[in-house]
């Protein structure tokens, strides 16, 4: 009776495993060639910002995809360089947030001076 309600292995493989592997492969490839979209960086890696954790997660993702696809090119130098770029992006986001705080403070207490660079950073 319960067997009729079970999903077949082929159904799970075709509808869960293969699409997941395809998406992970796409993300690893975009990380490797450093074409990953900024929004995707935040979705995939925001929870692993700690030093060393990002590198481990990206390496493990790369290794898992590579093993499933029988590709020997996982990990390596590209993981470190991609992690550096991701951290640089996060640092810029922090600077943008800080610039917004400075502009709010400037407006609230009517600071005088040249804030063009801060305003430009806030808008970028």
C-alpha positions as CSV (number, residue, x, y, z in Angstrom):
1,X,0.0,0.0,0.0
2,X,2.8,2.5,0.9
3,X,4.9,1.5,-2.1
4,X,2.5,3.2,-4.5
5,X,3.1,6.5,-2.7
6,X,6.8,6.3,-2.8
7,X,8.9,8.2,-5.4
8,X,11.0,6.2,-7.7
9,X,14.7,6.6,-7.7
10,X,14.6,7.8,-11.3
11,X,12.0,10.5,-10.4
12,X,14.1,11.7,-7.5
13,X,17.3,11.6,-9.6
14,X,15.7,13.5,-12.5
15,X,13.8,16.0,-10.5
16,X,16.0,16.7,-7.5
17,X,19.5,15.4,-7.9
18,X,20.3,16.4,-11.5
19,X,18.9,19.9,-11.2
20,X,20.7,20.5,-7.9
21,X,24.0,19.2,-9.4
22,X,23.5,21.4,-12.5
23,X,22.9,24.5,-10.4
24,X,25.9,23.7,-8.1
25,X,28.1,23.1,-11.2
26,X,26.9,26.5,-12.6
27,X,27.9,28.2,-9.4
28,X,31.3,26.5,-9.2
29,X,32.0,27.5,-12.8
30,X,31.1,31.1,-12.2
31,X,33.2,31.2,-9.1
32,X,36.1,29.6,-10.9
33,X,36.0,32.1,-13.8
34,X,35.0,34.9,-11.4
35,X,31.8,35.8,-13.3
36,X,29.5,35.1,-10.3
37,X,26.8,37.7,-9.8
38,X,27.0,39.8,-6.7
39,X,23.5,38.9,-5.6
40,X,24.5,35.2,-5.9
41,X,27.5,35.7,-3.7
42,X,25.3,37.0,-0.9
43,X,22.8,34.2,-1.4
44,X,25.4,31.4,-1.4
45,X,28.1,32.6,0.9
46,X,26.7,35.3,3.3
47,X,26.3,32.8,6.1
48,X,30.0,31.7,5.9
49,X,31.8,35.0,6.1
50,X,34.2,33.8,8.8
51,X,37.8,33.5,7.9
52,X,38.6,30.1,6.6
53,X,35.0,28.9,6.5
54,X,34.3,30.6,3.1
55,X,37.4,28.9,1.6
56,X,36.4,25.5,3.1
57,X,32.8,25.8,1.8
58,X,33.9,26.8,-1.7
59,X,36.5,24.1,-1.8
60,X,34.0,21.5,-0.6
61,X,31.4,22.6,-3.1
62,X,34.0,22.5,-5.9
63,X,35.2,19.1,-4.8
64,X,31.7,17.6,-4.6
65,X,30.7,18.9,-8.0
66,X,34.0,17.7,-9.5
67,X,33.7,14.2,-8.1
68,X,30.1,13.9,-9.3
69,X,31.1,15.1,-12.8
70,X,34.4,13.1,-12.7
71,X,36.3,16.3,-13.2
72,X,39.7,16.5,-11.6
73,X,39.9,20.3,-11.5
74,X,38.6,21.2,-8.1
75,X,40.0,23.5,-5.5
76,X,43.3,25.0,-6.3
77,X,44.4,28.6,-6.5
78,X,41.2,29.8,-7.9
79,X,39.4,29.1,-4.6
80,X,41.7,31.5,-2.7
81,X,41.5,34.3,-5.4
82,X,37.7,34.0,-5.6
83,X,37.4,34.2,-1.8
84,X,39.6,37.3,-1.9
85,X,37.3,38.9,-4.4
86,X,34.3,38.0,-2.4
87,X,35.8,39.5,0.7
88,X,36.7,42.6,-1.2
89,X,33.1,42.9,-2.4
90,X,31.8,42.5,1.2
91,X,34.3,45.2,2.4
92,X,32.9,47.6,-0.3
93,X,29.4,46.8,0.9
94,X,30.5,47.7,4.5
95,X,32.0,51.0,3.2
96,X,28.8,51.8,1.4
97,X,26.8,51.3,4.6
98,X,29.3,53.4,6.5
99,X,29.0,56.2,3.9
100,X,25.2,56.1,4.3
101,X,25.6,56.6,8.1
102,X,28.0,59.5,7.5
103,X,25.5,61.2,5.1
104,X,22.7,60.7,7.6
105,X,24.8,62.2,10.3
106,X,25.8,65.1,8.1
107,X,22.2,65.9,7.3
108,X,21.0,65.4,10.9
109,X,23.5,67.7,12.5
110,X,24.1,69.9,9.5
111,X,27.8,69.2,9.1
112,X,29.6,71.4,6.6
113,X,32.4,70.4,4.3
114,X,33.1,68.4,1.1
115,X,31.2,65.2,1.2
116,X,31.3,64.5,-2.6
117,X,33.4,61.4,-2.2
118,X,31.3,60.0,0.6
119,X,28.1,60.7,-1.3
120,X,29.5,59.0,-4.4
121,X,30.5,56.0,-2.4
122,X,27.0,55.8,-0.9
123,X,25.4,55.8,-4.4
124,X,27.7,53.2,-5.9
